[in-house]
């Protein structure tokens, strides 16, 4: 991934029972686009989460911008890049 600026991946997030997009930037910062929707949910999204929570019989709640899914993906990406550089 030479000369890249940002990369994105869509994953299933079990914390909110939905797919979210993770963005990782070259400066090693990362964010979850799902946080915009689920971090401080609107009344409509809150009702949706409550309904899904009842169906799944577990609490659904966004874990915030630094959740382990974001961190794991970012770390995996940079580890792969480091390995690729070592093989050159």
Secondary structure, 3 states (H helix, E strand, C coil): CCCCCEEEEEEEECCCCEEEEEEEECCCCEEECHHHHHCCCCHHHHHHHHHHHHHHCCCCCCCCCCCHHHHHHHHHHHHHHHHHHHCC
